[in-house]
Each structure stands twice: as C-alpha cells, then as structure tokens.
Amino acid sequence: MLMIAVGGMFAAVLVATLTFLSAGEERRDVRLALRGLAEYELPSNMREQEMLRSIQERVVGPVVARMAGLLGRFTPAGYREAVRDKLMAAGNPAGLDVDRFMTLKVFGACSIVFWPWFAFKFAALGGFYGVIVTGLMWGISFFGPDVFVQRKIDQRQHAIATRLPDVLDLLVISVEAGLGFEQAIDRTVDAVPGALADEFRRMLQETRMGSTRAEALRAMDERCQVPELRSFILAMLQADTFGVSIGRMLRAQADDMRIRRRQRAQEQAQKAPVKMLFPLIFCIFPSLFVVILGPAVLQITRSGLA
C-alpha cells in the first residue's frame, strides 16, 4: 500500500507539472493573438516587452538551452537525432523538444540522490523495502519520459490508422467530383480534424514550398511510421509513376483500409481474453474464494473448536 501511495503521489506531481506547462502554453497563445491585433499597442519599454513573454520563455528556456548545450558534449552520436525522430512521430506532445526531453532525462538520472533520502528518512522504510522503493521511483523518474513519448507514439499511430479509411472515402468523393488531389486533401483536412489531417496539411505546405508530391509523401511516411499509411503512399507513388487513375486507386485503397481496420478490431478482440487472465487470477478469483469459501472455513473452524 505504501508503494502505491508513493506512486500515486509521484503521478500527482507529474500531472500538476504538465497542467502548469499546458496553462503556460495557453497563456502564451493568448499573448501571441493579442500581438497580432492592430489595436494592440506594444510597449516601448524593452523591459515591458520582455515581461510579456511567459515564464517558460524567460526562465526555463535559457536554463534548458544551456543544459542541453552541456549535455550535447556527452551524448552518444545519433542520440539527438533518434530523440528528434521519436518526438516527431509522437507529434511533439506537451511542447516537448529535444532539449527539454534530454533535460528531463538528466533530472531523472540525478534523482538517484533524492530517492534514498525519501525512502529511508521521509517514508521510514526498512532496508529491503527502502531499496525497492528507491529503485522503483528512480526507474519511474529516469524512464518516465521515454514511456510517455512511446505511449504518445502508439496513440498517434493508432489514431492515424483508424482515421485513414474515413479520410480516403472523402478523398474518393472529392476526386470523383472533379477536384485535384491537392484540392481534395485541402477540403478533407478541414472536415476531418486529427493527427492524420495535420500530417496531410503539413504535406500540402511542403508541396507549396517547392517539394514534389513524392518527396512530401515520403517525408510524411518517415514521420508517421504507420503500415497502413505507408501502403497508401506507395500506391500513390506508383499511380504517379505509371499514370494510373487516382480516383480508381483511392477507391481500391479505401476498400483495403476498411478491411484492415476490421481485421485490427478482430485482432484486438482476440487478445482481450489473454489480457483479462492476469486480473482474473490475481484480483477477482481471490475475492470470490474469500466470499464463497470464507463462511464454510469459519463454520468448520468453529465446529472443530467445539
């Protein structure tokens, strides 16, 4: 119970920190919106202009940037690129960038100094339980950012895979109505918001900035890493190469994606009994045994004592 309470306290602190950061981001967006208004007069004083920035930009940002510069000398080659790819696949959750992620990792690694005091002094635990709590809390502090980012990646990839058939249906309708592929995507992303719509919107921006359609589609595939989306992108590239009708290809892809979504749901349904086995054995069955066999055991014990 004590370990559960400690974990709950740590989770509460983490949720409060994320809430504070998100509130700061919302206030920053409001300030940026006010700056864009013509009636809004910027102060002439440099100090007042600096105070308009959020506390993250004025205090946390420089500290994080300096720590990231120091950490860059000790990180392995390619580590920052790998972290950047993960954050991109996760959609940069909670405003995380590479510097902030690495700073969280350093704080988690340095927390090994704090958790022994917390376990042995503050919580007054014994030797074995103190070591267990210290290792558990340090593991949560150090590996927490990785688990959080990987969780966001899985959620985003699942959202993209499940939303893709609906987007393809709208693309089929738009293309068959006479719109071009880019115009159909522009119309669709406004009707279906989400992670997939954001990726298509970024792909359109890249094409408008000078990239070819093939380059923008390949870049979207590298960012998302979703098998269903990769299949659609490969079909699009083949259609552009061989001159196949885009409308016919989109209809075939939409049918295939609906079949894949149905198969994914069936696969998840087949995994449900296996996932329910652990809570059934260790949580539900003991309670049932106590309720069913408890009165009989008490009666037998009383009969033996009598």
BATILUM-494030 format. One line per field, with one value per residue (C-alpha): chain; x, y, z; residue number from 1. Coordinates in nm, 4 decimals, always signed. Each point is the difference from the previous one (the first is absolute). Layout:
<atoms>
cadena	A;...
xx	X;...
yy	Y;...
zz	Z;...
num	NUM;...
</atoms>
This chain:
<atoms>
cadena	A;A;A;A;A;A;A;A;A;A;A;A;A;A;A;A;A;A;A;A;A;A;A;A;A;A;A;A;A;A;A;A;A;A;A;A;A;A;A;A;A;A;A;A;A;A;A;A;A;A;A;A;A;A;A;A;A;A;A;A;A;A;A;A;A;A;A;A;A;A;A;A;A;A;A;A;A;A;A;A;A;A;A;A;A;A;A;A;A;A;A;A;A;A;A;A;A;A;A;A;A;A;A;A;A;A;A;A;A;A;A;A;A;A;A;A;A;A;A;A;A;A;A;A;A;A;A;A;A;A;A;A;A;A;A;A;A;A;A;A;A;A;A;A;A;A;A;A;A;A;A;A;A;A;A;A;A;A;A;A;A;A;A;A;A;A;A;A;A;A;A;A;A;A;A;A;A;A;A;A;A;A;A;A;A;A;A;A;A;A;A;A;A;A;A;A;A;A;A;A;A;A;A;A;A;A;A;A;A;A;A;A;A;A;A;A;A;A;A;A;A;A;A;A;A;A;A;A;A;A;A;A;A;A;A;A;A;A;A;A;A;A;A;A;A;A;A;A;A;A;A;A;A;A;A;A;A;A;A;A;A;A;A;A;A;A;A;A;A;A;A;A;A;A;A;A;A;A;A;A;A;A;A;A;A;A;A;A;A;A;A;A;A;A;A;A;A;A;A;A;A;A;A;A;A;A
xx	+0.0000;+0.2855;+0.1528;-0.3372;-0.0283;+0.3508;-0.0737;-0.3264;+0.1759;+0.2608;-0.2732;-0.1848;+0.3146;+0.0573;-0.3608;+0.0243;+0.3228;-0.1512;-0.3107;+0.2172;+0.1931;-0.3176;-0.1487;+0.3166;-0.0307;-0.3625;+0.0950;+0.2806;-0.2474;-0.2266;+0.2918;+0.0974;-0.3586;-0.0120;+0.3245;-0.1550;-0.2873;+0.0408;-0.1479;+0.2442;+0.2871;+0.3323;+0.1822;+0.2965;+0.1949;+0.2267;-0.0677;-0.3752;+0.0471;+0.2078;-0.2642;-0.2611;+0.1774;-0.1019;+0.2049;+0.1056;+0.1513;+0.1679;+0.1287;-0.0403;+0.0989;+0.3514;+0.0738;-0.1118;+0.1977;+0.3184;-0.0417;-0.0653;+0.3185;+0.1976;-0.1690;+0.0694;+0.3663;-0.0688;-0.2879;+0.0792;+0.0100;-0.3445;-0.1870;-0.1451;-0.1150;-0.1696;-0.1749;-0.1056;-0.1503;-0.1922;-0.1373;-0.0993;-0.1800;-0.1765;-0.1121;+0.2190;-0.2295;-0.0208;+0.2301;+0.2957;+0.3082;+0.3369;+0.1503;-0.2884;-0.0100;+0.3708;-0.0341;-0.2747;+0.2248;+0.2834;-0.2308;-0.1231;+0.3557;+0.1021;-0.3039;+0.1881;+0.1428;-0.3469;-0.1923;+0.2125;-0.0672;-0.3674;-0.0223;+0.2153;-0.0540;-0.3292;-0.1964;+0.1977;+0.0165;+0.2162;+0.3040;-0.1601;-0.3132;+0.2057;+0.2194;-0.3076;-0.1703;+0.3243;+0.0511;-0.3660;-0.0182;+0.3340;-0.1150;-0.3212;+0.1952;+0.2606;-0.2105;-0.3202;+0.0681;+0.0757;-0.3172;-0.2047;+0.1325;-0.0410;-0.3564;-0.0739;+0.1557;-0.2221;-0.3122;+0.0779;+0.0761;-0.3216;-0.1982;+0.1544;-0.0664;-0.3651;-0.0718;+0.1600;-0.2991;-0.2363;+0.2444;+0.0424;-0.3781;-0.0196;+0.2913;-0.1769;-0.3149;+0.1949;+0.2163;-0.2950;-0.1846;+0.2726;+0.2509;+0.3723;+0.1890;+0.1396;-0.3355;-0.1723;+0.2478;-0.0436;-0.3766;+0.0264;+0.2372;-0.2477;-0.2818;+0.1907;+0.2251;+0.2627;+0.3576;-0.0459;-0.1488;+0.2987;+0.2397;-0.1859;-0.0041;+0.3755;+0.0434;-0.1939;+0.2158;+0.3151;-0.1293;-0.0888;+0.3493;+0.1580;+0.0188;-0.1384;-0.2988;+0.2159;+0.2471;-0.2786;-0.1689;+0.3270;+0.0682;-0.3473;+0.0675;+0.3267;-0.1755;-0.2965;+0.1392;-0.3509;-0.0251;-0.3438;+0.1120;+0.3179;-0.2107;-0.2085;+0.3112;+0.1614;-0.3202;-0.0019;+0.3619;-0.0710;-0.3065;+0.2069;+0.2736;-0.2173;-0.2828;-0.2744;-0.3298;+0.0185;-0.3734;+0.0060;+0.3106;-0.1525;-0.3171;+0.2048;+0.2092;-0.3106;-0.1466;+0.3286;+0.0334;-0.3501;+0.0879;+0.3207;-0.1868;-0.2469;+0.2860;+0.1706;-0.3191;-0.0321;+0.3621;-0.0559;-0.3101;+0.2015;+0.2604;-0.2587;-0.0357;+0.3776;+0.0217;-0.2845;+0.1748;+0.2364;-0.2633;-0.2346;+0.2570;+0.1560;-0.2867;-0.3429;+0.0457;+0.1470;-0.2961;-0.2436;+0.1763;-0.0192;-0.3718;-0.0890;+0.2339;+0.0337;-0.3250;+0.0657;+0.3507;-0.1313;-0.2696;+0.2464;+0.2378;-0.2779;-0.1159;+0.3591;+0.0408;-0.3343
yy	+0.0000;+0.2358;-0.0573;+0.0731;+0.3203;+0.1076;-0.0717;+0.1918;+0.2990;-0.0016;-0.0247;+0.2927;+0.2142;-0.0955;+0.0857;+0.3335;+0.0835;-0.0861;+0.2061;+0.2982;-0.0306;-0.0267;+0.3031;+0.1931;-0.0993;+0.1201;+0.3341;+0.0321;-0.0633;+0.2739;+0.2430;-0.0847;+0.0529;+0.3379;+0.1024;-0.0658;+0.2436;+0.3362;+0.1811;-0.1620;+0.2404;-0.1556;+0.1689;+0.2089;-0.1083;-0.2990;-0.1294;+0.0005;-0.1815;-0.2635;-0.0372;-0.0794;-0.3305;-0.2986;-0.1202;-0.3026;+0.2228;+0.2338;-0.2456;-0.3634;+0.0436;+0.1422;-0.2552;-0.2887;+0.1316;+0.0306;-0.3466;-0.1441;+0.1618;-0.1643;-0.3361;+0.0070;-0.0605;-0.3259;-0.1532;-0.2829;+0.0704;-0.0196;+0.0126;+0.3464;-0.1005;-0.3099;+0.2065;+0.2561;-0.2744;-0.1419;+0.3377;+0.0664;-0.3349;+0.0853;+0.3380;+0.1974;-0.0612;+0.2602;+0.2314;-0.2347;+0.0501;-0.1735;+0.2376;-0.0327;-0.3759;-0.0329;+0.2338;-0.2215;-0.3019;+0.1728;+0.0962;-0.3589;-0.1328;+0.2485;-0.0863;-0.3077;+0.2352;+0.0975;-0.3287;-0.1805;+0.2865;-0.0145;-0.3764;-0.0383;+0.3327;+0.1499;-0.3238;-0.1814;-0.3283;-0.2979;-0.1164;-0.2258;+0.2082;+0.3193;-0.1396;-0.1140;+0.3416;+0.1803;-0.2123;+0.0271;+0.3779;+0.0508;-0.2262;+0.2024;+0.3279;-0.1125;-0.2073;+0.2034;+0.2360;-0.2944;-0.1816;+0.3192;+0.0677;-0.3630;+0.0031;+0.3129;-0.1605;-0.3078;+0.2105;+0.2227;-0.2916;-0.1722;+0.3198;+0.0385;-0.3640;+0.0106;+0.3379;-0.0804;-0.1910;+0.2917;+0.2494;-0.2156;-0.0193;+0.3789;+0.0209;-0.2401;+0.2127;+0.3224;-0.1374;-0.1571;+0.3319;+0.1632;+0.1366;-0.0600;-0.2008;+0.3031;+0.1788;-0.3153;-0.0307;+0.3683;-0.0471;-0.3255;+0.1185;+0.2724;-0.2529;-0.2709;+0.1478;-0.2109;-0.1216;-0.1275;+0.3311;+0.1820;-0.2218;+0.0564;+0.3738;-0.0037;-0.1979;+0.2670;+0.2733;-0.1809;-0.0301;+0.3694;+0.0850;-0.1784;-0.3704;-0.2519;-0.2111;-0.3126;+0.1675;+0.1335;-0.3406;-0.1764;+0.2560;-0.0625;-0.3745;+0.0521;+0.2152;-0.2301;-0.3552;-0.1478;-0.3132;+0.0921;+0.3492;-0.1381;-0.2261;+0.2970;+0.2103;-0.2764;-0.0344;+0.3764;-0.0046;-0.2865;+0.1796;+0.3114;-0.2066;-0.2149;+0.2462;-0.2003;+0.1733;+0.1513;-0.0362;-0.3737;-0.0471;+0.1931;-0.2111;-0.3221;+0.1320;+0.1039;-0.3500;-0.1556;+0.2324;-0.0838;-0.3694;+0.0658;+0.1984;-0.2849;-0.2476;+0.2231;+0.0087;-0.3781;-0.0384;+0.2218;-0.2019;-0.3243;+0.1469;+0.1030;-0.3437;-0.0275;+0.3502;-0.0763;-0.3113;+0.1831;+0.2141;-0.2996;-0.2232;+0.2514;+0.2445;-0.1536;-0.3688;+0.0627;+0.2225;-0.2642;-0.2693;+0.2118;+0.0677;-0.3590;-0.2027;+0.2438;-0.0908;-0.3733;+0.0331;+0.1955;-0.2578;-0.2896;+0.1837;+0.0608;-0.3624;-0.1219;+0.2284;-0.1129
zz	+0.0000;+0.0773;-0.3417;-0.1617;+0.2014;-0.1006;-0.3653;+0.0232;+0.1529;-0.2760;-0.2645;+0.1605;-0.0093;-0.3649;-0.0951;+0.1811;-0.1843;-0.3393;+0.0850;+0.0903;-0.3249;-0.2085;+0.1765;-0.0810;-0.3656;-0.0094;+0.1506;-0.2534;-0.2848;+0.1367;+0.0107;-0.3566;-0.1148;+0.1699;-0.1661;-0.3396;+0.0555;-0.1630;+0.3009;+0.2386;+0.0745;+0.0900;+0.2872;-0.0912;+0.3065;-0.0602;+0.3508;-0.0564;-0.3297;+0.1797;+0.2738;-0.2654;-0.0575;+0.2082;+0.2960;-0.2020;-0.2686;+0.2494;+0.2636;-0.0978;-0.3648;+0.0557;+0.2741;-0.2190;-0.2977;+0.2075;+0.1490;-0.3450;-0.1258;+0.2790;-0.0507;-0.3728;+0.0734;+0.1860;-0.1945;-0.2447;-0.3707;-0.1555;+0.3315;-0.0571;-0.3486;+0.1397;+0.2680;-0.2605;-0.2177;+0.2964;+0.0990;-0.3601;-0.0174;+0.3265;-0.1313;+0.2462;+0.3005;+0.2798;-0.1952;+0.0424;-0.2110;+0.0081;+0.2564;+0.2441;-0.0386;+0.0724;+0.2978;+0.1435;-0.0489;+0.1879;+0.2855;+0.0141;+0.0116;+0.2705;+0.2119;+0.1219;+0.2643;+0.1259;+0.0041;+0.2662;+0.2399;-0.0888;+0.0566;+0.3120;+0.1777;-0.1106;-0.0464;+0.2768;-0.1880;+0.0833;-0.1914;-0.2619;-0.0534;-0.0073;-0.2773;-0.1944;+0.0288;-0.0914;-0.3096;-0.1001;+0.0331;-0.1750;-0.2843;-0.0331;+0.0035;-0.2525;-0.2395;+0.0428;-0.2944;-0.2309;+0.1037;-0.0393;-0.3508;-0.1095;+0.1302;-0.2017;-0.3087;+0.0335;+0.0528;-0.2972;-0.2311;+0.1056;-0.0616;-0.3462;-0.0921;+0.1118;-0.1607;-0.3364;-0.1531;+0.0720;-0.1503;-0.3094;-0.0441;+0.0032;-0.2428;-0.2368;+0.0064;-0.0543;-0.2821;-0.1804;+0.0338;-0.2106;+0.2494;-0.0305;+0.2564;+0.1860;-0.0048;+0.1270;+0.2877;+0.0842;+0.0159;+0.1998;+0.2742;+0.0935;+0.0351;+0.1916;+0.2716;+0.1710;-0.0285;-0.3556;-0.1103;+0.1525;-0.1936;-0.3281;+0.0700;+0.0542;-0.3198;-0.1890;+0.1518;-0.1108;-0.3573;-0.0046;+0.1204;-0.2972;+0.0860;-0.2438;+0.0924;+0.0235;+0.2365;+0.2220;+0.0147;+0.0870;+0.2725;+0.1442;-0.0004;+0.1903;+0.2596;+0.0628;-0.0401;-0.0430;-0.2217;-0.1357;-0.0918;-0.1584;-0.2204;-0.1132;-0.0701;-0.2053;-0.2019;-0.0597;-0.1147;-0.2390;-0.1340;-0.0721;-0.1633;-0.2267;-0.0629;+0.1726;+0.0732;+0.3483;+0.0599;-0.0733;+0.2134;+0.2923;-0.0113;+0.0054;+0.2888;+0.1946;-0.0331;+0.1068;+0.3003;+0.1213;-0.0160;+0.1937;+0.2642;+0.0434;+0.0319;+0.2565;+0.2077;-0.0208;+0.1063;+0.3017;+0.0899;-0.0154;+0.2365;+0.2599;+0.1734;+0.0420;+0.1458;+0.2408;+0.1334;+0.2356;+0.1821;+0.0161;+0.1707;+0.2367;+0.0690;-0.0586;+0.0857;+0.3501;+0.0852;-0.1232;+0.2009;+0.3140;-0.0485;-0.0933;+0.2202;+0.2891;+0.1800;-0.0463;+0.1436;+0.2990;+0.0616;-0.0186;+0.2359;+0.2538;-0.0231;+0.0628;+0.2990;+0.1416
num	1;2;3;4;5;6;7;8;9;10;11;12;13;14;15;16;17;18;19;20;21;22;23;24;25;26;27;28;29;30;31;32;33;34;35;36;37;38;39;40;41;42;43;44;45;46;47;48;49;50;51;52;53;54;55;56;57;58;59;60;61;62;63;64;65;66;67;68;69;70;71;72;73;74;75;76;77;78;79;80;81;82;83;84;85;86;87;88;89;90;91;92;93;94;95;96;97;98;99;100;101;102;103;104;105;106;107;108;109;110;111;112;113;114;115;116;117;118;119;120;121;122;123;124;125;126;127;128;129;130;131;132;133;134;135;136;137;138;139;140;141;142;143;144;145;146;147;148;149;150;151;152;153;154;155;156;157;158;159;160;161;162;163;164;165;166;167;168;169;170;171;172;173;174;175;176;177;178;179;180;181;182;183;184;185;186;187;188;189;190;191;192;193;194;195;196;197;198;199;200;201;202;203;204;205;206;207;208;209;210;211;212;213;214;215;216;217;218;219;220;221;222;223;224;225;226;227;228;229;230;231;232;233;234;235;236;237;238;239;240;241;242;243;244;245;246;247;248;249;250;251;252;253;254;255;256;257;258;259;260;261;262;263;264;265;266;267;268;269;270;271;272;273;274;275;276;277;278;279;280;281;282;283;284;285;286;287;288;289;290;291;292;293;294;295;296;297;298;299;300;301;302;303;304;305;306
</atoms>
